[in-house]
Amino acid sequence: MSSSARSWRRQGAIALTVCLLVPVGVPSVSAKDSYLEIMKFAADMARRGNWREAKYRWELVAKKEPDNPRILNNLGVALEALGDADAARASYEKALSLTKGETVIDANHRRAVRFWRKVDETGDGSAPAYDQRGFVRQVPGDSSNKRKKKGKSFKVAVKLPVPARLDLDGRQELLVASFLTRESDLLDINRELVRFIRSEFRKHTELEILPVVPPPAVPEQTIEDLIANAEFWKHLGREYDADVIVSGVMRYDRKDASAFRDVDIVSPTTGQKVRQSRFVEQERFMYELDIIFMDGATGDLLFRDRLQRSVLFRGTQNDPITAFYELSDTIAPDVLAIVRPRTREDIRFVYKK
């Protein structure tokens, strides 16, 4: 398990401890409250996104019915929403073991498997595979197509907390150094990229972005040799008192993509839309960023990722700066996700009763 995942688990445990408190203004549950009333109230809280209260109510029912698969299913959804994927896994799998082929529970389990597998696959390669996280690949129980559907349920979009891909572990001072680029007549690629990354980190994270202008140059080496140059990174760390240093290799180019294409045109004679093959002038801008995060104290590699994008414009005289920033905007969420937790929405199913 990655350090970021462990940190996320600790945060989830804290959140779950807090969630046991009953919010002010919410009606208390007395002994005379029926099972259906509690389930209805909890379902309403889930619809509103109040997962702490929904979980609290389902736990009340679970104390009396610990082997109720529908309650375990609902608890699994709440636990995922509150950031405890391990407990959610256990709840889903226990629910599956108590019923055979129930579609709602089966669907939630499979969606959870896909979601966390995708989260792991977009990590730095050191994150555990999704079956090691605890979600099993095969659903236990009846594998036939004759699945039972019990109880009424509803679909809900759950915002699932996803940890940062890199656990900075208290590191705060971040230096954006130069990037290795090829000379280009399109624009000053290094200057624009450094400016963009600094701006995104400054606006969207709590990191202290060191205002070093111009950005420190890096040796003209291959990316592998640059990563291995620990003494250089330690030098930058000492020179600028930087905890983390960001650099890498940037490639930005354009090429003529003109070609014959099928286009829809309106006939001036009949007014009808017809499809014809015509020569279309256009050009493609290509953007490839190999970004590295280096430890300023040890010179070790903390994180590496490669991001590629391209965009197609009509005509052959497009502004390369406009294309550059349009492509940069598309990678910004991926770069920020390296150092900042985020939420991702996924669908789950909750029982009403």
C-alpha positions in Angstrom: 0.0 0.0 0.0 1.4 3.4 -0.9 2.0 6.0 1.8 -0.7 8.2 0.3 -3.2 5.4 0.7 -2.2 4.9 4.3 -2.6 8.6 5.0 -6.0 8.5 3.3 -7.0 5.5 5.5 -6.0 7.5 8.7 -8.0 10.5 7.5 -11.0 8.2 6.8 -10.8 6.6 10.2 -10.9 10.1 11.8 -13.9 11.0 9.7 -15.7 7.9 10.7 -15.1 8.5 14.4 -16.6 12.0 14.0 -19.5 10.7 12.1 -20.8 8.7 15.1 -22.0 11.9 16.7 -25.6 12.7 16.0 -26.0 16.1 14.2 -27.9 18.8 16.1 -31.5 19.2 14.9 -31.9 15.6 13.5 -34.6 13.7 15.3 -33.2 11.0 17.7 -33.9 7.3 17.3 -36.0 5.8 20.1 -36.8 2.2 20.8 -40.2 2.5 19.2 -38.8 3.7 15.8 -39.5 0.9 13.4 -37.0 -0.7 11.0 -38.8 0.8 8.0 -38.8 4.3 9.5 -35.1 4.2 10.2 -34.3 2.8 6.7 -36.5 5.5 5.1 -34.8 8.3 7.1 -31.3 6.9 6.3 -32.1 6.6 2.6 -33.3 10.3 2.6 -30.0 11.3 4.3 -28.1 9.4 1.6 -30.0 11.1 -1.2 -29.0 14.4 0.3 -25.4 13.4 0.6 -25.4 13.3 4.4 -23.5 10.0 4.6 -22.4 10.4 8.2 -26.0 10.5 9.4 -27.1 7.7 7.0 -24.3 5.5 8.2 -25.2 6.2 11.8 -28.8 5.1 11.2 -27.8 2.0 9.3 -25.5 1.0 12.1 -28.3 1.2 14.6 -30.3 -1.3 12.5 -27.2 -3.5 12.0 -26.8 -3.9 15.7 -30.1 -5.8 15.8 -29.7 -7.4 12.3 -25.9 -7.9 11.8 -26.5 -10.4 9.0 -28.9 -8.3 7.0 -27.2 -8.1 3.5 -29.2 -5.0 2.5 -28.0 -3.1 5.6 -24.4 -4.3 4.9 -24.7 -3.1 1.3 -25.9 0.4 2.4 -23.1 0.6 5.0 -20.6 -0.3 2.3 -21.8 2.7 0.2 -21.6 5.0 3.2 -18.1 3.8 4.1 -16.9 4.4 0.6 -18.3 7.9 0.6 -16.7 8.6 3.9 -13.2 7.5 2.7 -12.8 4.0 4.2 -12.5 1.7 1.2 -11.2 -1.2 3.3 -14.2 -1.3 5.6 -16.5 -0.8 2.5 -14.9 -3.9 0.9 -15.5 -6.0 4.0 -19.1 -4.8 4.2 -19.8 -5.6 0.5 -18.2 -9.0 0.6 -20.0 -10.0 3.8 -23.3 -8.9 2.1 -22.4 -11.0 -0.9 -21.7 -14.0 1.3 -25.2 -13.8 2.8 -27.1 -13.7 -0.5 -26.7 -15.3 -3.9 -26.8 -13.2 -7.0 -28.7 -10.2 -5.6 -28.3 -7.6 -8.4 -28.0 -4.4 -6.2 -25.2 -5.8 -4.0 -23.5 -7.5 -7.0 -23.6 -4.2 -9.0 -22.1 -2.2 -6.1 -19.3 -4.6 -5.6 -18.4 -4.7 -9.2 -18.6 -0.9 -9.5 -16.3 -0.6 -6.5 -13.8 -3.1 -8.0 -13.7 -1.1 -11.3 -13.4 2.3 -9.5 -10.5 1.4 -7.2 -8.7 -0.5 -9.9 -8.8 2.6 -12.1 -7.6 4.7 -9.2 -4.7 2.4 -8.7 -3.8 2.2 -12.4 -3.6 6.0 -12.6 -1.1 6.1 -9.7 2.7 6.0 -9.9 3.0 2.3 -10.4 3.8 1.5 -6.8 0.2 1.4 -5.7 -1.1 -2.1 -5.0 -3.2 -3.9 -7.6 -6.9 -3.7 -7.0 -7.2 -7.3 -5.8 -4.4 -6.7 -3.3 -6.4 -3.7 -1.9 -8.9 -6.3 -0.9 -11.6 -6.3 -3.6 -11.8 -9.8 -5.0 -11.9 -10.3 -8.8 -14.7 -12.9 -8.7 -18.0 -12.3 -6.9 -18.6 -15.1 -4.4 -21.9 -16.9 -4.4 -24.1 -17.8 -7.3 -22.5 -16.9 -10.7 -25.6 -17.8 -12.8 -27.6 -15.3 -14.6 -30.6 -16.0 -12.4 -30.1 -13.3 -9.9 -32.6 -12.3 -7.3 -33.7 -8.7 -6.8 -35.0 -8.0 -3.4 -36.3 -4.8 -1.9 -36.6 -1.4 -3.5 -33.4 0.5 -4.2 -32.4 3.7 -5.8 -29.3 5.0 -7.7 -27.1 7.7 -6.1 -24.1 9.5 -7.4 -21.4 9.3 -4.6 -18.4 11.6 -4.4 -15.6 9.3 -3.4 -12.5 10.8 -1.8 -9.4 9.8 -3.6 -6.0 10.5 -2.0 -3.2 12.5 -3.6 -0.9 10.2 -5.7 2.1 11.5 -3.9 2.2 11.8 -0.1 4.4 14.8 0.5 4.6 13.9 4.2 4.9 17.4 5.5 7.0 18.8 2.7 5.8 22.3 1.9 8.4 24.3 0.0 8.2 23.5 -3.7 10.6 24.7 -6.4 9.6 24.6 -10.1 12.9 24.2 -12.0 13.4 24.4 -15.7 12.2 21.7 -18.1 14.3 20.2 -20.9 12.8 21.2 -24.2 13.8 21.4 -27.8 14.2 24.7 -29.4 11.0 25.8 -31.1 9.9 28.8 -33.1 6.4 28.4 -31.8 7.0 29.9 -28.3 9.3 29.7 -25.3 8.1 26.4 -24.2 10.0 26.2 -20.9 9.0 29.7 -19.8 5.3 29.1 -20.5 5.3 25.7 -18.9 7.0 26.8 -15.7 4.6 29.8 -15.5 1.6 27.6 -15.9 2.6 24.9 -13.4 3.5 27.6 -10.8 0.2 29.3 -11.3 -1.8 26.0 -10.9 0.0 25.0 -7.7 -0.3 28.4 -6.2 -4.0 28.7 -7.0 -5.1 25.2 -6.1 -2.8 23.9 -3.4 -1.5 25.0 0.0 2.1 24.4 -1.0 4.6 27.3 -0.7 5.8 27.9 -4.3 9.2 29.4 -4.3 9.4 32.6 -6.4 12.7 31.8 -8.2 12.9 33.8 -11.4 14.3 32.7 -13.8 13.8 29.0 -12.9 17.0 27.1 -12.2 18.5 25.4 -15.2 18.9 21.7 -15.3 21.6 19.6 -16.9 21.2 18.6 -20.6 20.8 14.9 -19.9 18.4 12.2 -20.8 15.4 12.0 -18.4 16.8 8.8 -16.9 20.2 10.4 -16.2 18.5 13.5 -14.9 16.5 11.4 -12.4 19.7 9.6 -11.3 21.6 12.9 -10.7 20.9 13.0 -7.0 23.7 15.4 -6.2 22.3 18.0 -8.5 18.8 17.8 -6.9 20.3 18.0 -3.4 22.3 21.0 -4.5 19.1 22.8 -5.7 17.4 21.7 -2.4 20.2 23.4 -0.4 20.5 26.4 -2.6 16.8 27.3 -2.5 15.7 25.6 0.7 13.3 23.5 -1.4 11.6 20.4 0.0 10.4 19.2 -3.4 11.7 20.1 -6.9 9.5 19.8 -10.0 11.1 19.4 -13.5 11.1 17.1 -16.4 11.0 17.0 -20.2 8.5 18.9 -22.4 7.8 18.3 -26.1 5.5 20.6 -27.9 5.1 20.7 -31.7 2.6 21.0 -34.5 2.3 19.3 -37.9 0.2 19.7 -41.0 -2.9 17.4 -40.7 -4.6 18.6 -43.9 -6.4 15.8 -45.8 -9.5 14.9 -47.8 -12.4 14.4 -45.5 -16.1 13.8 -45.8 -18.0 17.0 -44.9 -21.7 17.9 -44.9 -22.7 20.8 -47.1 -26.0 22.3 -48.0 -26.8 22.1 -51.7 -27.5 25.5 -53.2 -29.9 24.0 -55.7 -32.0 21.7 -53.5 -31.3 23.1 -50.0 -30.6 19.5 -48.8 -27.6 18.4 -46.8 -25.3 16.2 -48.8 -21.9 14.6 -47.9 -18.9 15.3 -50.1 -15.2 14.6 -49.9 -13.2 17.8 -49.7 -9.7 18.8 -48.9 -9.6 20.3 -45.5 -6.7 22.4 -44.2 -5.9 21.7 -40.6 -3.0 21.3 -38.2 -2.4 19.2 -35.1 -0.7 20.5 -32.0 1.0 17.7 -29.9 1.9 18.1 -26.2 3.9 15.6 -24.2 5.0 16.2 -20.6 7.3 13.9 -18.7 7.1 15.4 -15.2 9.2 14.4 -12.2 9.1 15.3 -8.5 12.4 15.1 -6.7 13.3 15.2 -3.0 15.3 18.3 -2.2 17.0 16.6 0.8 18.0 13.3 -0.6 17.9 13.9 -4.4 15.6 10.8 -4.8 12.8 10.5 -7.2 9.4 10.9 -5.4 7.1 10.7 -8.4 7.1 10.5 -12.2 4.3 10.7 -14.7 3.9 11.1 -18.4 1.0 13.1 -19.9 0.1 13.3 -23.6 -2.5 15.4 -25.3 -3.2 16.7 -28.9 -5.7 19.0 -30.4 -6.8 19.6 -34.0 -7.5 23.0 -35.4 -8.9 24.1 -38.8 -6.6 26.2 -40.9 -2.9 26.4 -41.0 -2.2 29.7 -39.2 -3.4 28.9 -35.7 -1.9 30.6 -32.6 0.5 28.2 -30.9 0.2 29.9 -27.6 -3.6 29.5 -27.6 -3.2 25.8 -28.4 -0.5 25.4 -25.7 -2.7 26.8 -23.0 -5.7 24.9 -24.2 -3.7 21.7 -23.9 -2.2 22.7 -20.6 -5.7 23.2 -19.1 -6.5 19.6 -20.0 -3.6 18.2 -18.1 -3.9 20.5 -15.1 -6.3 18.2 -13.1 -3.8 15.3 -13.6 -0.9 17.3 -12.4 -2.8 18.7 -9.4 -4.0 15.2 -8.5 -0.3 14.3 -7.9 -0.1 16.5 -4.8 -3.8 17.2 -3.9 -6.6 14.9 -2.8 -9.7 15.1 -4.9 -13.1 13.5 -5.3 -14.4 11.4 -8.1 -18.0 10.7 -8.7 -19.3 7.1 -9.2 -22.7 5.4 -9.1 -23.9 3.2 -6.2 -27.2 1.6 -5.3 -28.9 2.0 -1.9 -31.8 0.0 -0.5 -34.8 1.9 0.8 -35.9 -0.9 3.0 
